[in-house]
Amino acid sequence: MTSAQWIELIGYLGSFLVLVSFLMVSVVKLRLVNTVGSVIFTVYALIIHSYPTAVMNACLVLINIHFLWKMTHNKAQYELVKVQAGDAMLAHVLSLYKDDIEKCFPGNSVDYAQADKNYVVFCGSLPVGITLGKEENGTLELLLDYSVPEYRDFSIGDFLISRLPEDGIKKLIYRGNVENHKAYLFKMGFSDHDGVYEKDLT
């Protein structure tokens, strides 16, 4: 392969990453992939002496870095709202994210009507997380612990773990499907006891 072809491949790679970034739901991932693509495209533009393209992509890199810094240093302000079973707002949010919930927990046949502890996490006016469970003697068995895609960065989990003890919850257990959930559980400090995941909050 000639050097000209290698240079062209660099340009295609940069373009591909910039385009792919716009398909990502997570804003953080979008910014990260877009930054990498823009850096590569800046290098490509400099090699072919296309200075206006290089300047534009270098500016995109700086813009992305600025917003990534803001995202990591300005923590989301969450609010925990306890709701009753059958609450219309809870039913609406569950319905709204039904397909994504099924994707996150494939094959989950849990009846959420069993839940006697129902929490919705808000960020501003937006519902961004749902936690449903059955409580017995301070132990909450999680039936659903879901965050919307844009806020799937472990911050809601940290928030819940800090706030649930205020409602008398001393321990969390999870027995459901962990196909897409295991990394989250371990990140949150759950331990695996023969397929039952437990986390002490005391």
C-alpha positions as a printed Julia matrix, in Angstrom:
202×3 Matrix{Float64}:
   0.0     0.0    0.0
   1.39    3.4   -0.97
   1.86    6.31   1.44
  -0.92    8.2   -0.36
  -3.31    5.33   0.31
  -2.3     5.23   3.98
  -2.98    8.95   4.25
  -6.38    8.47   2.63
  -7.18    5.69   5.13
  -6.4     8.1    8.0
  -8.92   10.54   6.55
 -11.57    7.82   6.2
 -10.98    6.65   9.78
 -11.37   10.17  11.16
 -14.56   10.72   9.16
 -15.94    7.34  10.23
 -15.4     8.03  13.94
 -16.96   11.49  13.73
 -20.04   10.03  12.01
 -20.32    7.07  14.4
 -20.16    9.41  17.41
 -23.5    10.95  16.43
 -25.17    7.53  16.66
 -24.33    7.21  20.37
 -26.98    7.77  22.99
 -24.54    8.6   25.79
 -23.42   12.21  25.51
 -20.08   11.39  27.17
 -19.33    8.59  24.67
 -20.41   10.85  21.81
 -17.96   13.55  22.91
 -15.11   11.06  23.47
 -15.45    9.31  20.11
 -15.99   12.62  18.34
 -12.81   13.96  19.94
 -10.75   10.98  18.74
 -12.23   11.29  15.25
 -11.57   15.02  15.15
  -7.95   14.57  16.28
  -7.36   12.01  13.52
  -9.06   14.23  10.95
  -6.97   17.22  12.09
  -3.8    15.2   11.49
  -5.1    14.13   8.08
  -5.97   17.72   7.14
  -2.48   18.91   8.13
  -0.84   16.16   6.07
  -2.78   17.16   2.94
  -2.3    20.89   3.74
  -6.04   21.53   4.1
  -5.6    24.12   6.83
  -9.24   25.34   7.09
 -10.32   21.71   7.72
  -7.53   21.29  10.26
  -8.56   24.46  12.12
 -12.24   23.43  12.19
 -11.47   19.95  13.58
  -8.95   21.32  16.09
 -11.72   23.64  17.32
 -14.07   20.66  17.62
 -11.47   18.9   19.77
 -11.24   21.91  22.09
 -15.04   22.23  22.3
 -15.4    18.53  23.14
 -12.69   18.72  25.81
 -14.4    21.76  27.34
 -17.77   20.0   27.61
 -16.23   16.74  28.82
 -14.5    18.69  31.59
 -17.81   20.33  32.56
 -19.58   16.95  32.57
 -17.01   15.39  34.87
 -16.76   18.35  37.24
 -20.4    19.46  37.41
 -22.16   16.53  39.07
 -25.82   15.97  38.25
 -28.17   17.02  41.05
 -30.53   14.14  41.75
 -33.71   13.92  43.79
 -35.22   10.68  45.1
 -39.02   10.49  44.98
 -40.86    7.64  46.67
 -44.05    6.69  44.83
 -46.89    4.28  45.43
 -47.54    1.15  43.4
 -49.84    2.0   40.51
 -48.73    5.64  40.47
 -49.63    7.11  37.07
 -46.26    8.83  36.62
 -44.36    5.61  37.42
 -46.55    3.65  34.99
 -45.89    6.26  32.3
 -42.1     6.15  32.74
 -42.11    2.33  32.73
 -44.16    2.37  29.54
 -41.95    5.03  27.95
 -38.76    2.99  28.48
 -40.34   -0.46  28.15
 -38.26   -1.49  25.11
 -34.97   -0.32  26.62
 -35.76   -2.02  29.94
 -36.35   -5.29  28.07
 -33.03   -4.77  26.25
 -31.18   -4.17  29.53
 -32.82   -7.13  31.28
 -33.52   -9.71  28.54
 -35.93  -12.46  29.53
 -36.9   -10.66  32.72
 -40.39  -11.87  33.61
 -40.59  -10.15  37.01
 -44.01   -8.83  37.98
 -43.33   -5.26  39.1
 -46.69   -5.24  40.87
 -44.94   -7.25  43.63
 -42.88   -4.2   44.54
 -43.73   -2.45  47.79
 -40.87    0.06  47.55
 -40.94    2.23  44.44
 -38.49    5.06  43.77
 -38.04    7.41  40.85
 -34.81    9.41  40.55
 -35.17   12.85  39.0
 -32.52   15.13  37.55
 -34.22   18.5   37.47
 -37.68   17.78  36.07
 -36.6    14.63  34.21
 -37.19   11.09  35.52
 -33.83    9.4   34.91
 -33.94    6.28  37.08
 -36.42    3.74  38.43
 -35.84    1.39  41.36
 -38.52   -1.11  42.37
 -38.19   -3.71  45.1
 -39.68   -5.84  47.85
 -38.6    -4.91  51.37
 -38.43   -7.19  54.4
 -36.77   -6.24  57.69
 -34.6    -3.59  56.04
 -33.52   -5.81  53.13
 -34.66   -4.62  49.72
 -34.82   -7.23  46.97
 -34.38   -5.32  43.72
 -36.91   -6.18  41.04
 -35.8    -3.36  38.77
 -32.87   -0.95  38.97
 -32.94    1.02  35.73
 -31.3     4.23  34.49
 -32.15    5.94  31.21
 -29.33    5.69  28.61
 -28.15    9.29  28.94
 -27.49    8.83  32.68
 -26.01    5.33  32.63
 -22.69    6.33  34.22
 -23.02    4.8   37.74
 -23.84    8.19  39.31
 -27.49    7.23  39.93
 -26.36    4.01  41.63
 -24.02    5.98  43.9
 -26.84    8.39  44.69
 -29.29    5.6   45.57
 -26.8     3.83  47.82
 -26.27    7.09  49.7
 -30.0     7.82  50.08
 -31.79    4.47  50.58
 -30.59    4.06  54.2
 -32.67    7.17  55.01
 -35.73    5.05  54.14
 -34.66    2.22  56.44
 -32.94    0.11  53.78
 -29.91   -1.68  55.25
 -29.17   -4.23  52.54
 -29.81   -4.73  48.82
 -30.13   -8.08  47.07
 -30.58   -8.86  43.39
 -31.54  -12.26  41.93
 -32.45  -11.23  38.38
 -30.78  -11.49  34.99
 -27.2   -10.18  35.11
 -26.36  -10.6   31.41
 -26.0    -6.82  30.95
 -25.91   -5.91  34.63
 -22.93   -7.67  36.23
 -20.36   -4.88  35.65
 -22.75   -2.38  37.26
 -23.37   -4.63  40.27
 -19.66   -5.15  40.92
 -18.96   -1.43  40.39
 -21.59   -0.67  43.05
 -19.92   -3.08  45.49
 -22.31   -6.04  45.29
 -20.85   -9.47  46.08
 -21.92  -12.69  44.37
 -23.3   -15.39  46.67
 -24.13  -18.32  44.35
 -25.97  -16.1   41.88
 -27.54  -13.83  44.5
 -25.9   -10.4   44.53
 -25.81   -8.6   47.87
 -24.76   -5.15  49.05
 -24.73   -3.99  52.68
 -25.62   -0.32  53.15
 -24.7    -0.11  56.82
